[in-house]
Amino acid sequence: MVRVKNRYILIQFMCNNRSDTDAFALTSHNLTKFLREKIEKYYGEFGLASTLRLHVIYFNDKTRLCIIQTRHGPHRFVTSILPLLTVADTEQVRYRTLYVGATLQQCQKFIVRYQQEYVNKMIGNYKGEAQRQRFVEEVTKMKQI
């Protein structure tokens, strides 16, 4: 019996017309639907059928990080179309692939390091201690995956 191997793709959305502190209104369901449409456009029915197990399992609208789960092999379809995409829902965005990992635990470790760097960079923009604490909580909140 052969086990099913998954790949976890960590991407970040870079908005062209928004600042880094604005929240991003995009749901994981809409993103999954959009990615499947684009995979069908570029790779046809074969690409769509091979990415049936494509799921967005984590999305943080504050840091604009997203983890996409797909099978090993067809993950190349997802990573190859991300640089070609320029729209997410109605927003003009750029997709940036940060990490491709074999386990969710390794992706979470990368996210923790990345969020710590993000907090250190952006904490100076907030004046009060309450604002800083709320910002740190919003950035570092991570639901159980």
C-alpha positions as CSV (number, residue, x, y, z in Angstrom):
1,M,0.0,0.0,0.0
2,V,1.3,3.5,-0.9
3,R,0.7,6.4,1.4
4,V,-0.5,9.7,0.2
5,K,2.1,12.4,0.5
6,N,1.0,16.0,0.9
7,R,2.8,19.3,0.3
8,Y,2.0,22.5,2.2
9,I,2.6,25.7,0.3
10,L,3.0,28.9,2.3
11,I,2.1,32.0,0.4
12,Q,1.8,35.7,1.1
13,F,-0.4,38.2,-0.6
14,M,1.2,41.5,-1.5
15,C,-1.5,44.1,-2.1
16,N,-0.6,46.8,-4.6
17,N,-3.1,49.5,-3.4
18,R,-3.2,48.8,0.4
19,S,-0.8,49.4,3.2
20,D,0.7,46.5,5.2
21,T,-1.5,47.3,8.2
22,D,-4.9,47.1,6.5
23,A,-6.9,43.9,6.8
24,F,-7.5,41.8,3.7
25,A,-11.0,40.6,3.1
26,L,-10.7,37.3,1.3
27,T,-12.0,33.9,2.5
28,S,-10.3,30.6,2.2
29,H,-13.3,29.2,0.2
30,N,-13.0,32.0,-2.4
31,L,-9.3,31.5,-2.7
32,T,-9.6,27.7,-3.2
33,K,-12.3,28.3,-5.9
34,F,-10.1,30.9,-7.6
35,L,-7.0,28.7,-7.6
36,R,-9.0,25.8,-9.1
37,E,-10.3,28.0,-11.9
38,K,-6.9,29.2,-12.8
39,I,-5.4,25.7,-12.7
40,E,-8.1,24.5,-15.1
41,K,-7.4,27.5,-17.3
42,Y,-3.6,26.8,-17.5
43,Y,-3.5,23.0,-17.2
44,G,-6.9,21.9,-18.4
45,E,-8.9,19.0,-17.0
46,F,-5.8,17.0,-16.1
47,G,-4.6,19.8,-13.8
48,L,-8.0,20.2,-12.2
49,A,-8.5,16.5,-11.6
50,S,-5.0,16.2,-10.1
51,T,-5.6,19.0,-7.6
52,L,-9.0,17.8,-6.3
53,R,-7.4,17.6,-2.9
54,L,-6.5,21.3,-2.9
55,H,-7.4,23.0,0.4
56,V,-6.6,26.3,2.0
57,I,-6.1,25.2,5.6
58,Y,-4.8,28.5,7.2
59,F,-5.4,32.1,6.3
60,N,-4.3,35.2,8.4
61,D,-5.7,38.4,7.0
62,K,-3.4,40.6,9.1
63,T,-0.1,39.2,7.9
64,R,-1.7,37.9,4.6
65,L,-0.2,34.5,5.1
66,C,-1.9,31.4,3.7
67,I,-1.2,27.6,3.8
68,I,-2.4,25.6,0.9
69,Q,-2.5,21.8,1.2
70,T,-2.2,19.6,-1.9
71,R,-0.9,16.3,-3.0
72,H,2.8,15.7,-3.8
73,G,3.3,16.0,-7.5
74,P,0.4,18.3,-8.4
75,H,1.8,20.9,-6.0
76,R,4.0,21.9,-8.9
77,F,0.9,23.1,-10.7
78,V,0.0,25.4,-7.9
79,T,3.5,26.8,-7.4
80,S,3.9,27.4,-11.1
81,I,0.7,29.4,-11.6
82,L,1.1,31.6,-8.5
83,P,3.5,34.1,-10.2
84,L,1.1,34.4,-13.1
85,L,-1.9,35.5,-11.0
86,T,-2.5,39.1,-10.3
87,V,-6.0,39.2,-8.8
88,A,-7.5,37.8,-5.6
89,D,-11.3,38.2,-5.5
90,T,-11.5,41.9,-6.5
91,E,-8.1,43.0,-5.2
92,Q,-5.0,43.6,-7.3
93,V,-2.3,41.4,-5.6
94,R,1.0,39.6,-6.1
95,Y,1.5,36.1,-4.8
96,R,4.7,35.3,-3.1
97,T,5.7,31.7,-2.3
98,L,7.5,31.7,1.0
99,Y,7.9,28.0,1.7
100,V,7.0,24.6,0.4
101,G,7.2,21.9,3.0
102,A,6.3,18.3,3.5
103,T,4.8,18.6,7.0
104,L,2.5,21.1,8.5
105,Q,4.7,21.3,11.6
106,Q,7.6,22.7,9.5
107,C,5.3,25.3,7.9
108,Q,4.1,26.4,11.4
109,K,7.8,26.7,12.5
110,F,8.4,28.9,9.5
111,I,5.3,31.0,10.2
112,V,6.4,31.6,13.8
113,R,9.8,32.9,12.7
114,Y,8.2,35.0,9.9
115,Q,5.6,36.5,12.2
116,Q,8.2,37.4,14.8
117,E,10.2,39.2,12.2
118,Y,7.0,41.0,11.0
119,V,6.2,42.0,14.6
120,N,9.7,43.4,15.1
121,K,9.5,45.4,11.9
122,M,6.0,46.8,12.4
123,I,5.8,47.4,16.2
124,G,7.3,50.9,15.9
125,N,4.2,52.1,14.0
126,Y,2.0,51.7,17.2
127,K,2.2,54.4,19.9
128,G,0.4,53.0,22.9
129,E,1.1,49.8,24.9
130,A,-2.5,48.6,24.4
131,Q,-2.3,49.1,20.7
132,R,1.0,47.2,20.5
133,Q,-0.4,44.3,22.6
134,R,-3.5,44.1,20.4
135,F,-1.3,44.1,17.3
136,V,0.9,41.3,18.6
137,E,-2.2,39.2,19.5
138,E,-3.8,39.8,16.0
139,V,-0.6,38.8,14.2
140,T,0.4,35.8,16.3
141,K,-3.1,34.3,16.7
142,M,-3.1,30.9,15.0
143,K,-6.1,28.6,15.3
144,Q,-5.4,25.0,15.9
145,I,-4.7,23.3,12.6
